[in-house]
């Protein structure tokens, strides 16, 4: 049986894992394979180089690159010095990069030259003069080699630290405390600028251990990971879930469905961490039948019942439905791998150990009972606050210290969370609030409907009317009149959709990380 690591800081964590699993693989990145022992050596060597270049406790060091072993090595090396790793979105623009580096007080940027269509060297040139636009930025490190004038290549960092004694790194690591901030991850919300979510050492270890326990992860598991490491699902959940259990992360630089299936097959991956659009792309790939994916057994994902059933058909019957935010260390609720399939399809599981989760009335703050819909609020493994933003921090926590998620749900008698959407997604039609999730659930009970999304569509008389975006099952025939009749049997008149549109799943607006942009669905209805 796996045992929880005793370490509560990242440098101690790396040392402990190297002792427990020295010869087990921890990272597969193309031809590069790192055992836990080799990984520790790389992290310490890179830490020495960072120290030689002036990185000290509390300094902010940002990472901007695709999924590579070097991303993870740099991450742990930064944290081993008591510095703070700042994860940057790989789809960043020059304007966004300037804001993120400035707001985070980043002193060193570790980046690649380019990724897909994104030229980071060109972005750095756009931000010249750096002394004026990025006054705190002192050093740029590029992987694999320097392209920007004055930058250092990745190997040059290793070279810089060759004469740094082990004792210097040991002293820096010993000074790191469990409650020190290890990460700042930026997340977008309803505000115009991203928020810097601060995460602590101990909680990255403890919360992810509990996630892995729900999934039944062991040291023999291998997780395919194409989700970007800068995203919480990558560098919080998947990475620490597997590492706390001595497992292995199989990296894919960027998602491509054919290559994803090859990696899963050839590396015999057992853990899936991904988004619904990834599953769909692999499932509909013309070469799907050529690949054997039956080694997959569990993992974490989100989605509609139909989307989740794709994983089941692959053989990943122990998949776990997950819920959380970057602010709650990614997943704060997870189904158990042994839960009945029906339960996993309709709930996002129970709160993890160490998580205090309640459903409250948004206006009064009253704690609600079973089957009463309200806002999810969380205490326990929760961010210590947004970096340099006391106004947002005051708004983010209630008087009892619970984090306001802005998500609506109800609990059943067993404590399972039935997610009902974002509170900001509530539709007010004719002065009456309507929950989109309730209407969506009714629509998806029709045998011809594969997926349905409900949004508010502007209306001169009612302020908003309910619009339904419907994706039919393959070869199914259903009309607007059919669905109207179906809904009238289950919904009050004011909850009825008044605008309808039938679309293909590939036409849905998605973010770069594969999440549905529900706030853009109303655009499908036109003027």
N, C-alpha and C positions, 0 to 999 in steps of 0.2 A: 504493500500500500504506500502511495506517495505521502511524504510528510512535509508540512509547511516549512519553508526556509526560516531559519532563526534570525537572519540578517534583516535589518530595517533601514539600511542605507544602500544605495546602489553600488558603491565601491566594495562594501563588505559582501554584498549579494554576489558580485562577480567572483570574488575570492572563494566564497562558500561553494558556488556551483562548480568551479574548477576543481575543487577538492572532491566533491561528491560524484561528478560525472566527467572526469578528465578526458576520456576518450570518446565520449558521445558527441555526435554532431549537434551544433546549435544553429548554424547558419549554412545554407546552401545558396550560392549566388553564381549561377552559371558553372564555370569550371572551378571556382573557388569554394573550398569546403573548410569550415572552421569547427574544430572541436571546442569544447568548453575551455580546455587548457590553452589552446592556441588563441582563442578569443581573448582570454585574460591577458596573455602576453601582448597582443595587439593593442588592447585598451590601455595597458600600463605604458607601453612605448609611445602611444599617441598622447597620453596624459603628460608624459615628460616633455614632449615637443611643445604642447600647449603652454606648459609652465615656463619653458625657456622663452616662449614668445610673449610672456607677460600676463597670461590668463591667471586670475586669482579668484579666491572665494567671492561669490556674489556677482562676478562679471557675467554679462549676458553674451552668449555665443550662439549665433543663428545657423541653422542648417537649411540649405535650399538645394535639394538634388532628388533624383529619382530613387527608387528602391534598390539600394546596394548595401553590401556588407559594411562598406565604409560609413554609411549613414549611421548604422547602429554602433560601430566602433567609436565614431566621433561623439555620438550621444552619450555613451557611458564614460568616455574619457572626460568630457566636459563636466559631467556630474560627479566624477571621482575627485575633482579638484574643489568641489563645493561651488562651482560655477553653475549657471542656469542655462539649460538648452532651450532655445527658441525655435520651434518648428514652423517653417514657412511653406505656404501653399505653392506647389510647383507650377500652378497656372497664373502666377502673380504677374501684374503689370508694373510698369515703372512707377506709376503714381502710388500703387498699393505697396510696392517694395519700399519706397521712401517712407511711407507712413509707418509700416511695420518695424523697420530698422530704427527709425527715430523714436517711436513710441516705446519700444522695448528697451531702449538704451543699449543696443547691441554694439559691442566693441570689436567683435570678430565675426566675419561671415565665411562659412564653409559652404561652397557651392560647386556645381559642375559648370562646364562651359556652356552647355546647352542641354535641353531635354525636349524630345519631339520637336515641335515647331518653336519652342521657346529658347531664345538666345539670351542667356543671363549675362554674358560678357557685354552684349549690346545694351542691356538694361543698365549695367553699371556705368557705361559711357553716357547714357542719357541723364544719369544723376550727377554728372560732373558739374561744377567742382565739388568733390566730396567734402572738403573742408567747410563748405557753406551749407550744402544740402544734407550731409550725413556727418555732423561735427564729431560724434563720438566714435565713429567707425575708424579703427586703427589698422586692421589687417584683413586681407582677403586671401583665403585659401581656396584653390580650385582643384577639383577631381576630374580626371586623373592627373592633369598637368595644368600649369599656369597659362592662361591665354590673355588675361587682362594685365596691362602694364603695372608692374609693381606687386602683382599677386605672387603667392607661393604655391608650388605644386603640392599635392597631398603627401608625397614621399618626403618633401622638404621638411615637413613637420616632424616626421620620424627622425630625420637627420639632425634637426635642431635639438632634439632631446637626448642624444646619445651620451652626453656627459653629465646629465642630471642624475644624481644619486637616487637609488631606490628609497632611501630614507626621506627624501623630500616629498615624494609622492605618498609614501605611507603616512607622513605627518599630515598632509593635506586631507587624505581620506579619513584619518582618525578624527579630524575636526568637523566632519560632516555629521549633522544630527538628523534623526528620523523625521523631524518636523520641518526641516529646511525645505525650501522650494527647490524642486529639481527641474521642472518644466514650466515654460509658458507656451501654451497652445492658443492660437487665435481662432475665434469662432465668430461667425456672422449671426446676426439676429435681426431684431426689428429696428435697431439703431443704424445710423448711416456709416459708422466706422466699426471695424472688428473689435472684439473684446479679448483682452489677454487673460486667459484662464490660468491661474497659478496652481500647480499640483505638487504634492509633497512626496518625499522619498518613501516613507513607510507605507502610504496608502497605495502606491503603485504596486507594491509587493503583496500586501494583504488582500486588497480587493480582487486583484487578478487571480490570486490563489483560489479564492472562493468561486470565481467564475469557472476556472478549470475543474474544480470539484463537481460543479453542476454538470459539466460536460463529460466528466469521467476521464480527463486527460492524464496520461502517464508519460514516463520517460521514453516510451517506445513510439510516441505519436509524432507525426510530421504534419506541419500545417502549411498548406499552399497560401501564399499571401501576395496578391496583386493590388490590394487596397493600399493607397499611398501611405507611407510611414508617417508623414506629417499629420495625418488625420488621426483622431483619437482611437478609432477602430483599429488602426495599425500599431502605433507606438505605445498606446495604453493597453488595449485589450489583447490583441493577438500576440504581440511580442512578449508581454509579461505573463500572460496565461501559460504559454508554452514553456518559457524559461523557468517559472516557479516550479514546474513539474519536470524539468530536465528534458523537455522535448526539443524539436528542431523546427526552425522556420525556413521554408523553401521560398525564396524571393523570386518574384517576376518583376522586371524593371518597370513595365507598364502593361496594363491589361490588353491582351489580344486573345480571343477565345480559343483559337487553334493551339497556340503556344501554351495557354493555360491547361488545356486538356492533356497535352503532351507531358507537361511537368507533373501533373497529378498522377498520370499513369506511370511515367518512368521513375519518379521519386517515391511512388507508393504512398502518396499523401493520404492521411486518415482524417485530417481536420480541415473543414471548410470555414473560411472567414471571408464573407463577401456580401455583395448587394444583389437585389433582385434582377437588375439589368444584366449583371454578369452571368447569372444562372441562365437567363433567357438567351443571351448571346451564344453561350456554349450549347444550350439545348437545341437551338435552331441552326447551328453551324452545319454546313453541308458535309463535313467530315465527322460529325458526332459519332456515327456508328463505328468508326475506325478506332475509337479510344475506349479503353476500359477504365471506368471511374468507380468501380465497385469497392475499391479500398477505402473510399470515404465512408465514415460512419457517424461522425458528429461534427459540431462546429456551431458558430453563431451567425444568425442572419435575421433579417426583418422581411416583412412582406405580407401580401394577401394570402389566403388559404391556397389559391391556385398556384401562386408563385412558390410557396413553401412545398407544395406537393411535387414540384419538379425535383427537388432534392430527394424526396422520399423515393421517387421512381428511379433515381440513380442508385439508391441503396443506402443513403445517409439517413437511415430511419431514426437515429438518435440525435438528430439536429436539435438545437435549442433556439427558441424564439427569445430575442433579447430586447431590452429597453434601457435607455439612458441618454445622457448628454455628456459632452466633454467635461462639463462642470461636475458631474457625478462620477468621475473616473470612468467614463464610457458607460459600461453596463452597471446599473444598480439593481436591476431585476432580470432574472433569467429563468426559463423553464428548466426542469430537470430532464436529463436525457431519457429517463425511464417513465416520464409522464405519458399518459395516453395521448395518441395522436390528435384526437379531437380537442383535447385541452390545449395542446401546443399550437393548434391552428387558430384558436379563438382568443388566447390570452398571451401576454408577454411574461408570464411566470410570476414568481413571488420575489419579494425583496431578498437580497443576498444577506448573509450574516454580517453584522456590523452596520447595516443600513436600517435606519428608522424611517419608514415611509408611511404617510397618511394621506387621506383624501379629505379636502376641506372645501367649504363654500368660499369662493373667491372674495366675496364682498364682506361677509361677516367673520370669516376665519374659523367658523364652527366646524369641528371634526364630524364628518358624515359617516353614516353606517353603511352596511353592505348594500350594494346595488344602487346607491345614490351617487350620481355623477358630480364630480367636482374636480378641483385642481390637485395634481400630484405635487406633494411637497416632501422634501427629503432632508434628512440629517444623518451625519455619520461620515461616510467617505464622500466628502463634498469639498469643492475648491475652498481655499482660504480667502478667496476674493479675486476680483479682477485687478490686474496690474494698473496702478496709477489712475483709479477711477472710483473714488469714494461715493459719488452720486449713484453710479450703477450698483455698487455694493449695497447701499442702503435700500435700493429698490428690489434687490435680488433676494433678500432674506426677510422673513417675517419677524414679529416681536419675540417669538420663541426660538429663533435661530434656524428655522427650517428654510431650505432653499426653494424658491418659487420656480417651478419648472415651466409654467405656462401651458402644461399639457393637461388634458381632461381624461378622466378614467373613472371606473368604479371598481371596488373590490368585491369579490364573492366571499362566501362564508369561509373558504379555505385560505383566503389571503391572496388569491390570484388576481392580477391586474388586467382589467379589460379596457384596453386603450380606446379612447374615443376622439382623438384628434387634438389639435392646438386650440386653446381658448380664443386666440385671435382669428381662428377659422370659423367661429360661430357666425351663422348667417342671421341677420335681422331683417325679416321680411314683414312689412306692414306693422312694425313695432314689436314683433314677436321673435324671440330667439329660437333658432332651429340648429340642432347638432347635425353637421354633415355626416358623421359616422353612423348615426341612426338610419338615415335615408340610404346611405351606401350599403349597409347591411341588408336592408330589405331588397334593394335592387339585386344584390349578389345571390339572393336566395332563388332568383329566377333561373331555371336550368339553362337558358341560352346566354346568360351573362357570365363572362369570364372575370371582368373587373369593372368597377364603377367608381367614379369620383364625383363628389357633389361640391359645388362652389356657389358663391353668391354672384349674380350677374346684375349689374346696375340697371335700375328700372325707375322711370320718372314718377310712377305712382306709388310703388311699394318700397322705394329706396333700393331694395334688392329683391330679386326673385331667385328661386332655386334652379340652378342649371345642372343637368346630369351629363357627365361624359362617360359614355358606355363603350366597353370593348367586348364584342361578341365572341363566343367560343367558336373555334374553327368549324366551318360548315353549318353553323346554327343560323336559323332564320328568326328574327324577331323585329318587330316594328315599334315605333313610338307609341302607337295605340295599345299594343300588347303590354308594354311596360307601364303605361298609364293605368290600365285596368289592374295590373298586378299590384301597383303601389296603393291604389285606392282601397284595396282590401285590407291594408295593414297600416296606413298612415292617415293622420288627420289632414283635413283639407289644406291647412296652412303649411304643412310639411311637403306637399306635393311638388315635384319638379314641374316647371312651366316652360323650361327651355331644354332641348335635347340635342345631343350630337353624338354620332357614332364614329369612332376613330380606330385606327390600327394602333397597337401598343407601341410601336416604334415612333409614333408621332407625338408621344407625350413629352413635354418639356422636362429635361433632367438637368441637374447640376453636374459639374465636372466630376463629382464623386458618386454620381449615379442616383442621387436622391431625387424624388419627384418634386418639381417646383410647383407646388399646389397653388401658390399665389399667382401663377401665370396661366392657370387653366382657363380662367375667364376669357383670355385672349382668343381661345378657340371658337368662341361664339361670335366673334366679329363685333361690329359696332352695335 
